Amino acid sequence: MAKVTTGAGDAGYTSLLGEQRVPKYHPLPEAFGAVDEATSALGMARAASDDATVMTTILRMQQDLYILMAELATPPEHQAAVGMRVTLEQVAWLESLEDDLKRDVEIPNKFIIPGDSVVGAALDLARTIIRRAERQVARLTHEGVVQNTDVLRYLNRLSDAVFILARYIEAKSGGSTQAARPLEK
C-alpha cells in the first residue's frame, strides 16, 4: 500500500525531484501547486461533463499538466534523468484545439460572467488558476529558474484553450454566456 503520510514535510520543507529540499512556500512549489489546483478544477469539469470530446480533451490537458508539474519540480541538473519536458508539440496541439473549437462557437467580444453551466464554471475556475500558475512561472522564467520557455508558452495557450472550451460547452448546452454589465446606481 502506498504511504501517504511520511512526516517529511512536517518542518515546512518539501522535496524536489532529486535530493533538493526547499521551503513549501518557495516559488517552485507555489507554481506546481497552482498547476495541481488547475488539474483538479479541470477534473471537476471532466467529471461533470457528458460530452466525450470534452472529456477526452480535458484528460489530455490534465496529462500534459502532470508533465509540466514534474518539470517544475525537477532541478535543472536532474532534467535529463527525469526526462519529462513540455514541448512545442504540446503547445501546437493547444493552438490547433483553439482553432477547431472556434469553428464551432463564436467567442463574444465582451467580458463573460462564469456560471451558465457546471462544466463551464469549472473550466472558468481552472482557467483562473492556470493564469495564476502562468504568472508564477513567468517570474521563475524571468529569474532564470525555469529554463524551458515552452512551459510558459504552454500555460498561456492552455488558459486560452480552456476559456474557449468553456464557451464551447456552454453554447452546446444553450448557455447564454452573460456579459458583465456596469453596476446600477
C-alpha angles and dihedrals in degrees: 000000000000115000109235101175113052101157089223091119097048092103092055099262131115133195125245118210099287125027100304118115123197134180112275088241092055112124093250097059088041089056099044089041090058089049089051090052090051090051090054093048088050087051090056089053092047093048092050095046126093094187110105094205092051091047092050092046093051092047090054089050090051092049091051090049090056088057089048092050091050090051092050091048093051120086113228093252090061099042095099093050094049093043097197113130136153110242139200087249090065090049090049090051090057092049090050090047090053091051092048094049094046089058088062102040135039112231108219118230093232141077112280125220106219120229111073088122138006092244093048092047091050089050091050090050090050090049093055091049090049089053090053090050089048091054090050093048090047089059092047090048093049090048091051094244094114108046102178104084089192087076091064092041091051094052091048093052092041093058090051092047092049090050090052092044089055091052089046094053093043093050089051091053095046096258117163098215091221116222120231112251132195118273115263117243 
